[in-house]
Amino acid sequence: MSNNEFENSKVFSFDESVEYSEGGIVSKTVLKKQTGNISLFSFAKGEALSEHTAPFDAMITVVDGKVEVVIGGKSFILTAGQTIIMPANITHAVNAVEKFKMVLTMIKSN
């Protein structure tokens, strides 16, 4: 287990496991395996991940706040408790409409 991975067999809350950073983005690795990884992020209002593609499917679950997710040019607004899947090789971007926290799950294909 790396230093920034979450501890096994320990109960935790995603919302309480990452703090907001004024004007920044914070990320923590929950799990990292050959078959994929799970990361926890917090974004300050106005922060973004610019449009890009990934070779694997990825899923965003919003833990707190509000985010705009753009997939293939189509905009989606998500709030706490909502989830969206971003398909592999399709452009996507993430824009913090307000401060928000998300869990990013990436599944790698063989």
N, C-alpha and C positions, 0 to 999 in steps of 0.2 A: 504494500500500500504506500503510495507516495504521500508526501507531507500535506498536499492540498486535497487529497481524496477524503471523503467522509469515512468515518469509522464504522466498521461492520458491527452488526448486532447491537446497535444503539439507536433508540428512538430519537427522531429529530423532526423539525418543522421547516419546510423550505422557506417560508416567510421569515422565520427568525434566524435562518442560517446565513444570511447575507445582508449587509448593511448598505444603505445608499451612500454614495460619495458625491458631494456637491460638484456638479459640472463634469461628471465622469461616468465610467462604466466599470463595474466590479464583476469578476467572474470567479467561480469556484468549480473545481472538478468534483462531481459526486462519484462517478464510476468511470473508469477508462479500461476498455477491453479491446481485443483485436476485432471483435464483431461490432463495435460501436462504443459510444460514450454518452454520458449524461452530464450536463453542466448546468449550473445555477448562475443567473446573471441578475444584476440590478443596474438600471439605467437612470440617470438624472434626466429631468424634463429637457427635451430638445436634443438629446444624444441620439445617435443612429449607427446602424451598420449599413454601409452603402450597398448598392445593388451588386450582387455577385451570384455565382452558381456554386453548387456543391455536387460531387459525384454520387452522393447518397441521399436517400430520403431523410428528412429531418422533421421533427415535430416540436412545436412550441406550445407550452402550457403556461398561461399567465397566472401568476400567483398573487400579484397585487398591482393595482394601477390600471393604466390604459395604454395600448400600443397600436400603431398602424403597421400592419404587415402587408407588403406589396409582393404579390406572386405573379410573375409573367405579366406585369403591368396593371394587374387588378388589385385594388386596395381593399383591405379588410380591417375593421376596427375590432379589437378584442379587449375584453376586460377580465378581471379576476375570475378564475374558474373556467375560462374558455380555452379551447385547444384548436390548433390548425396544423395540417400536414403540408409541408413544402416538398414537392416532388423533386427527385434528382434531376440535375441538368437543366432546370428551369430557373431563370433569374428571380431573385427575391431580395428584399430589403426590410429592415426593421427600423421604425421611427418612434421615439418616445413622445407620444402626445402629451403625457404627463409622466411623472416618475413611475416606473414599473419594475416588477421582478418577473422573471420567467425561468422555466426549466426547459432546456433544449436537449432533446433526445435524438441522437443520430444513429441510424441503423445502417451498417455497411453490408453491401451485397458481395457475394463471392464472384 
